[in-house]
Amino acid sequence: MVEVRMENLVKRFGKVVAVDHVNLTIKNGEFVVLLGPSGCGKTTTLRLISGLELPDEGKIYFDNRDVTYLPPKERNISMVFQSYAVWPHMTVYDNIAFPMKIKKIDEKEIDRRVKWAAELLQIKELLNRYPHQLSGGQKQRVAVARAIVIEPSVLLMDEPLSNLDALLRMLMRSELKKLQKQLKVTTIYVTHDQVEAMVMADRVAVMNRGRIMQVGTTDEIYNKPANLFVAGFIGSPRMNFFEASVSDSTLETSSFKLTLPEEFKRVLEKQETVIVGIRPEDIYPVERGIPPGVKTIELEGKVDFIEPLGSDTIIHLKIGEILLLIKVPGSFLVEYGRKLKIALDLNKLHIFDKKTEKALI
Amino acid sequence: MPVYKGETLKMILIYAAAILIVTWILAPLGLIFLSAFAVPSEYYDIRKPIPTKFTLENVNTLLFILGAWRSTLNSLFVAILTILISFALGLPAGYSLARFMFKGRDTFKLLIIGLRMFPIIVLAVPLITIYLQIGLADTLIGVALAHTAMSLPFVVLITSSIFAGIPVDYEEAGMVFGLSRMEAFLRVTLPLALPGLAAASIFVFIMSWNEVFIASVLVLINRTLPADILISALNAPDPLKFAAGFVMVLPAMIFVFIARKYLIQVWGITIR
């Protein structure tokens, strides 16, 4: 178990910069998730750490050992592949034992560890089967078992749950997380599924276009997004955004004016146009009542569309040209076309610089 | 066999077509086998279209009196050597075509196929001239090299498609878990490719085994079987010709029979 440190990593494929000056330190025993849309460079970053790809610039350290140009076999890593890559010509037992055989571990010890991993992942009765006789979920367990038996310094996982059905995915999420805490192995996990990332990670690194946009705990990236990309990428339904011009502490959009309290003045100084963001769950219909102690600002609009989801309902509210999504409990009933008064939670308001897209608050 | 309602006629037609195709292939083979072992007097008897008395005499005459056993061995030697050389050269080429992106990759593939455009007749004369200069004329190695040149494009292309069909993840998993690239190839990819490679080797074997033109031009004394038969059995009585046909077909059939399982796997069908 080691600390993984990446310094200014760059990887290019032809003219495309897949990984663009990535700096990230993963602490000993930490579970870090690389999250981002497809093509954002998260898998390439993982492959650089594994040694399956070599960077064009930058360094990778495991503790203080420079591993940047070491072949994968000298890094003492394990990996769970998206396709599982369970070798089809070997039984489950041999698949799990093979990495240890390569490392010339004694037969008895191999047997002990295979049984331990099989027990842990509940695949004991599958040990004599061949991969083509297994379901996707079982193959995934075999891949995980194979990855943990060699006691790797770093465990790498490349979207290991993306080929499973929804129910199994939820189950495996918590199992993998528990397993990681039990083994205390430094883990780097790649996914495009934000829920998976937020549920499993100690820290999430959100990536876009080869760059790390923000690194933080689930709470930090959700409640304090550092920029427009993270704010828009995290959260479902997506955060509402609208452009507004600034004068003093008043924000003026194409459809309405928001006069913010004095304390926003300092933030808005020197700004001309900003992007305002607020999450659908931080907007309350006034008639439902506002939680006590919440400072709000009120607006009125027309219900344009309703998405009932059972436990929640998403209301599309039109205020002039601006569309706001509002998340309310499923018990709150509204009709199309009617007017609705809403209150925006001022503490949950996000304001971004229009040019740099960085968060001002 | 259960059949969907209204599909009885369709099944009958399918079976009829299948029987027709099988007959098309088996009838000449059957004829060769029957005639090869027929007693000559019965073979020439017009009242007996199907002989009833059989003998090993014809095959015996061909192999031991006319000495075809030597050319059979020569042919086997050439075929096996051709497989070895063409795989030693073709396998790495096929692997790199499947696994690595490099400049001129597609042009290279095209060139490989382009090699096959030259008619063998055009190549034979310059080849024997060169062979005479470097002392390869009239040697089995020379024939094997010529056959390698003929089969190599095929080996490169088919092995590259076999390797492309094996997910690179298997190999990368091997590398992550402690193998070098070479070891990962030998211990993970190669065992998975084996069925396909066996099928490819059948094609090379048969190509070399059947090849008659180059073999007759390049070799005078150490003849391979087809070249030998072409010369010695051409003027022999019919039963001997059939015996020659039998000797030609048999090893190829045995080879195909052994590798049949793999051949069919390549085409995505499994035999139960």
HADDOCK unambig.tbl for C-alpha pairs under 7 A between the chains (distance, minus, plus):
assign (segid A and resid 72 and name CA) (segid B and resid 175 and name CA) 6.08 0.50 0.50
assign (segid A and resid 72 and name CA) (segid B and resid 176 and name CA) 5.15 0.50 0.50
assign (segid A and resid 73 and name CA) (segid B and resid 175 and name CA) 5.99 0.50 0.50
assign (segid A and resid 73 and name CA) (segid B and resid 176 and name CA) 5.60 0.50 0.50
assign (segid A and resid 73 and name CA) (segid B and resid 177 and name CA) 6.22 0.50 0.50
assign (segid A and resid 73 and name CA) (segid B and resid 178 and name CA) 4.03 0.50 0.50
assign (segid A and resid 73 and name CA) (segid B and resid 179 and name CA) 5.93 0.50 0.50
assign (segid A and resid 73 and name CA) (segid B and resid 180 and name CA) 6.80 0.50 0.50
assign (segid A and resid 77 and name CA) (segid B and resid 176 and name CA) 6.64 0.50 0.50
assign (segid A and resid 78 and name CA) (segid B and resid 176 and name CA) 6.17 0.50 0.50
assign (segid A and resid 78 and name CA) (segid B and resid 177 and name CA) 6.31 0.50 0.50
assign (segid A and resid 79 and name CA) (segid B and resid 176 and name CA) 6.86 0.50 0.50
assign (segid A and resid 85 and name CA) (segid B and resid 169 and name CA) 5.53 0.50 0.50
assign (segid A and resid 85 and name CA) (segid B and resid 170 and name CA) 5.05 0.50 0.50
assign (segid A and resid 85 and name CA) (segid B and resid 173 and name CA) 6.51 0.50 0.50
assign (segid A and resid 87 and name CA) (segid B and resid 170 and name CA) 6.13 0.50 0.50
assign (segid A and resid 89 and name CA) (segid B and resid 192 and name CA) 6.76 0.50 0.50
assign (segid A and resid 99 and name CA) (segid B and resid 177 and name CA) 5.20 0.50 0.50
assign (segid A and resid 99 and name CA) (segid B and resid 178 and name CA) 6.60 0.50 0.50
assign (segid A and resid 102 and name CA) (segid B and resid 178 and name CA) 6.28 0.50 0.50
assign (segid A and resid 103 and name CA) (segid B and resid 178 and name CA) 6.98 0.50 0.50
